[in-house]
């Protein structure tokens, strides 16, 4: 009887606890994804002939003090805008993924080579030739975006790939020992009054990773090797470049007479990396060491992407994160990624330690215009993927596609709700539009989560995740900014 009496308070307490409100689960933050198709190649490119025919507004040299903080803008087009005739949207996308895989492999190779050089001591591995470092735009792993600019005096207009993962500016030059096919006639320096060779003993020649010397002319030679075995070599010289109506004199340019590899279409490359020989570094005083770009989502808009140089390149709405330096490799733009949120909640398995740049130059996170799909170290990617799968549990799953292991069958739908994704950089939270992480991969309604894992310690923020943001490179302030809706 006593035992039964003692049970009454216990049963009552249990009953009361069962009626008490439980802790509410955090509300999943979501946004609407409007479903667009794979982009088709444009019928034509909107380059302005008037720009090529007009006279430049300035003729001062890139480093002259009086021309400080000049401003100019460029149109950018994706390399898929110049496909072979009859190429389908599916073929374009598949080719993009192949280029992307090569690009990432080459960046990882560049990073590993730089770390190896540091470990072996000063001077070791000097023949690796990473002056401009990675496969960029022209080769198998593409820089992805190109523009049109004038070279020499009078200017000869050619297509050039722009690449934040490379330093040296170079283009094919006549006479060719070996030149690949390009859209415009090969530049002939003998027909330019502003072309000048660089002496072998000039300081800028010694900045090359693998400088050479023409013993007869006593002028500097350059060579750039890429991770896929392709290369360009020739005379290191100075030349005038014309960007629409802005003229920039005395830019150090590689004039390539022997260019071998899977290069197609464009005449050369405009290196926008962080190294001393890149275009922003050479022209730093004139353009105040600032440039920015905004890459358009080509599945949603037909207008070109854009790039700005000078003070106006900095958007007032940009959120900035500090740049950090890799002691072994000065080309890439390293930032600190502290974590990632999905659906409004920080993913527990993703910590800053997974993205740390160590003293040997290994690891870290770079922002790269030439990589398409963001790569995260494998543990971070698995945590992100699993969190997204839980948040998108209402969507019908589809088979894996290429490097993507989280895909959905959205056929027959025009829009869906998906969990939000936010990248937490030091000092800057970047909330991605839904179209920057769930993308069409075929013509039958399959969409995939546009991140991938890598066994390398190096993580890469790719251009799909950068779409729609004005990405600001403020080299003077040693910072990168992200301004949402920056393509207007």
N, C-alpha and C positions, 0 to 999 in steps of 0.2 A: 504493500500500500504506500509505504514511504517512497519506494522507487518510482511508483506511478506519479506521485505528487511532484517529485523532483523533475520529471519529464515535462511537465506542463510549461514552466518558464522557458525551457529549451525549445519546445515546439513553437511557443509564441514568438520567441526571438527569431527563429528560422523563418516564420511566416512574415514577420515585419521586414526582415532583410530582403526577402523575395519581392516585397512590394516597393522597396527603396529604389529610386531611379539609378540605373547603371551609368557608368562614365560614357558619354556619347563618343562614338567614333569620329575622328576628324573628317570634316566635309571635304570630299575630293573636288579640287578645283579643276575645271575643264574649260575648253574653248571649242568653237566650231571650226571644223575643217571643211572648206568648200572643195569638192573633188574636181580637179582638173586633169586633163589627159596629158600624156607624154607630149612635149613640144615637137612640132614639125619644123624642119629647116625653113628659114624665110625665103621668100621668092627673090629678094634682092636686099643689098645692104644700103643703108642711108648715109653714105659718106657724101659730104658736100664738096663738089668740084670747086665751088667758089673759094673754099679755104685754101685749096692748092694753088689757085691762080692769084690770090691776093698777095700784097706785099707784107712782109713781117712788120710788126709794130715796133720792134726793138732789135738792135743789132749789137748790143753790148754783151760782153763775155759773161758766162755763168757765174764767175766768182767776183765780178766787179762790185765794190761797195755801193756804188750809186744805184745799182739795179736791185738792191735788197728788197725782199718781199714782193717780187713780181707774182702775177697770178695768171694761170691759164687752165683750161679745162679740155678734156678729151672724151670722145665717145669710145666705149669699149664694146666689143662684140665677142660672143663665145665662139670657140673654134668650130662648134657644130654648125655655125652659120655658113661655113664654106665646105659642105660635104660633097662627095662624088654624086653625080646625077643619079637620081632614082633611089637614093638612100631613104629607108623607112624610119619613122620615129623609134621603132624597136631596135633597129640596127645602130642608130645613133646612140641610144642609151647603153646598149651592150658595149659599144666601142668606148664610151666614156668610162665605164667600169674597168675595162682592160687598161686604159691609160692611167686610171686612178691607182690601180694595183702597182703598176710600174713606177708611178710617181712616189708612192709611199715607200716602196722597196728602195728607191734611190735616195730618198731623204734619210732613211734608216742607215743606208750604207755610208752616206756622208757623215752622219753623226758618229757611227762606229769608227770610221776612219779617223775622224778628228780626235776621238777619245784615244784611239790606238797611237796616234802621233804623240799625244801628250804623255801617254804612259811610257813610250819608248824614248822620250827625251826630245829636246829641241833639235829640229832638222830632220828627224826621222820621218819617212814617208813623204818627203817633199815632192816626189814624182806623182802623187795621187792626183794633182791638178784640180783641186776643188776651188779654183778662183771664183767660178760661178756655180759650182757645187752640185746642182741636181738636174735631172731631166726636166726641162721646162718648156712647155708650150709647143715646141717644135718637134720634140722627139716623142718616143712611144708614150712616156708619161708626161702629160701636157700641162703647160702653164694655164691653159684653158681660155684666157682672154687676150685679145689682141687689139691694136689700134693702127692708125695710119699716120705716118709722119714723114717729113722731108729730111733727106741726108745730103749734105754737101752744099756747094754754091756753084751754080744755081741748084736749088733743092730737087732731088729725085725722090718721088714719093713711093714708099714701100710699106708693106704690112710688117709690124713688129709685135711679138708677144711680150706682154708685161708680166713680170714675175717677182713676187716678194721673196721667193726662195732662192734667188740668184743675185750675183753682184755685177759681174762684167756686162757691159753693153757691147754687143757684137753683131755683125751682119756679114753676109757673103759678099765677096769682092772679086772683080775681074782684075787680072786674068785668073781663071780657075784652074787649079790643078785637079780638083774634084769638087763639084758643086751639085747639090740636090736641086730638084725642080721647085721653083717658086712662082708666085702669081705675077710678079713684075720683073722687068729686066734686071739682071744682076748689076749692082752698083759698081761703077768704074771710077776709082779715086783719081785717075789721070785726067778726068773731065771736071774735077772740082778744084776751084781756086783756093778753097779753105782747108784742104786736106794737108796734114803735115805729120811726118814720122816723128816718133819720140826717141831721143838719144838713149843709148844703152845705159848710160850712167845717170839718167834722170831718176829722181826719187820715186816718181810714180811707176816707173818700170820695175823698180825693186819691190814694189808692193804686190806684184804678181806672185802667186804661189810657186810657179815654175817659169820664171822669166828666161828668155833666150836672147841672143844677139846676132843680128845679121852682120857678119864680119866684114862684108864688102861695104855696106851702107852705114855701118855702125848705128843701126836703129833697132829698137826693141821688138822682140817677138813674143807672142803669147800662145798658150795652148790651154784649152779647157777640155777635160775628159768627163764623161758622164757614166753613171752606174751601169748602163746597158751596153757599154763598149763604144758608143758613138763619141765623136769629138769634133772640135773645130780648132784650127790653128792658122796663124798668119801674122800680119804686122799689127803691132800695137801703136796706135796713132791718135791724133786729135782731129776732130771734125765738128762741123756745125750741124746741129739738129734743129728742125723747124716743126713746131707743134701748132698746127692751124696757123695763127698769125703771130706766134711768139717764137723768136729765134734765140737759140742758146748756143753760144760759140765755145770752142775749145773743150769739148767733151772728149775724154779718153775713150776710144772705141777700138774694139778688135776688128780688124779688116781680114776676114777669113778667106784664104785662098784654097784651103783643103778642109772640107766639111763632110764628114762621113757619118752615116747613121740613118735612122728612120725619120728624118726631118721632112716636113711637108708644108708647102704653101707660103708661110711667112719668110721674110728675108733674114730675120735674125731675132734678137732678144734684147729687151730693155730691162736690165737688172735693177730691181727695186729693193734689194736686200739691205741689211744693216751694215755690211762691210764697207771698207774705205773706198772701194772702186765702183760702188753702185751709183746709179744716176742721182738719187737723193743726196748721197754723201758728197759727190762731186759738185753739185749745184746748191749745196746747203745754204750758203749766204743769200743767194738770189731768191730762193723760194722759202726762206725762213725755216728750212728743215722740216717742212710740213707737207703731207699729201694725204689724200683720202680717196676712197672709191665707194660706190654703191652698186652692188650686183643685183640685177633684176631677176626675179623668178620667171624664167622663160616659159613655164607652163601657164602663167597667168597674165603675162604682158608681152607685147611685141616691141616695146620701146627699148632702145639700147641702154646698156649700163654706162656709168660715167666715172671719170676720175678728175680730181682737182689738185693742183699744186699751188702752194702759197698760203697766206694767212686765212683766206676764205675757205680753205679745206677743213678748218676746224668748226664742227657744228656746235651750236650753243646747247643743244639737247643731249650731247654725248655724255655717257658715263665712262670715266677713265679708270684704267688699271695700270699700275706701273710696269714698265719693261724691266726684265732682269737680264743679266749678261751671262752667257756661257763662256767660261775662260778658254775653252778649246775651239769654239766655232762662233765667229762673229756675224755670220750671214743671217741666221734665223731670228725671228721675233719671239722671244720667250716671255711668257706671262705666268702668273700664279693662279691656278684653279684650285679653289678651296673645297668645293663640293657641288652637288647637283640636286635640285628638287624635282619631284614628280608629283603632280596633283596638289601642289601647295605644301608638301612635306619633304624635308631633307631626307635623301636616301641614306640609311644608316651605314651601309658598307662603303660609302664613298667619302674618303677623307683626304686632306691635303697631302698626307704622307705618300699617297699613291702617285702623286704628280710632282714630287720633289726633284729639283735639279741638283744632283750631288756635285761635290767638289771636283770629281774627275770629268765632268761634262756629260755624264749619262743622265737619262730620264728627262723630266721637264715637260712643258706644254708649249707648243708653238702655234701661232696664227699664220695660216698659209693660204694664199689666194689660188694656188695651183692644185691643191688637193680638193677633191669633191666631197667625199664622205668623211666625217669626223671619226678619227681613230682614238680610242681610249685604251689604256693598259687593261689587260684582260680582266683582272678582278673588279675594276671600276665599271667596265662595260657590263659584266654579268649582273652586277647589282642594279645598274640602271635599267637594263633590259627586263629583269625580273619585276622591278617596280612598275615599269610601263605595262607589262603584260597583265599585272593585277589590275591596274587602273583602266585598262582597255578590255577588261574581261567580257564586256557586252558585245564586242565586235567579233565577227566570224573569222576564225583563223584560216590561213591559207598555207600552202607549202612554202618552204624556204626558197629564196631566189638569189643566186650568185652568192655574194658575201653576206647577204641579209638573212638572219635566222628568226626574225619576228615580222611576219607578213599577215595581211588580212584580205579577205575577199569582200570588197565593197561594191561589187557589181550591182547595178540597178539603183544605186543611191546617188544623191546629188550633194549631200553633206552629212557629216557625222560629228558627234561630240567625242573629243579625245582629252586625256589628262594633260595639263600644262607641264612644260619642261623649262626650268630656269637654270642657267649656268651661273655659279657664284664665283666670280673672280675677286681678287683682293680689291676692294673699293668699288666694285661694279657688279650688280646683279643684272644679267642679260636674259630677259624673258623672250623665248623663241616663239615666233608665229607657228601655228600648227603645220603649215606647209613646209617649214624648215626641218621637220623631223619625221613626217609621214608622207612619203612621196610615191607617185605612180611608177611602177616598174615594167608594166606591159600595157597592152591595149584592151585588156579584158577585165579591168577593174581591180587588179591586185595592187595594193599599197604596202610598202614596207617601212619599218622603223629605220631611219637613215643614220644610224650609228653602227660602228663595228669595233670589234676587239682586236688588239694586237699583242703579240708576245714580246714585242720590243718595249723597252721602258719609256720610249718617247711617245707622247700623245700629240695629236694634231687636230686643231679646229679647222674644219674644211669649209669650202665656199658655199655648200648647200645650207649650212647653219648660219652663214653670214648674209644670206640673201635678204634684201630689203633694209639692211642696216647701212648707214654711212659709217664705214670703218676708218677711223682717223689715226694716222701714224704721225705723232708729234715727237720727232726725234730729239729736238732741242729740249723738250720737257721730259724725255725718256718715258713715254707713256703711249698707250693705245686706247682709243675711245670707241664706243658703240652707240650710235644714235638711231633709235627706231624710226621706221617710216622715213628713211633718209634719201630715197630715190626720187622724191617729188621735185 
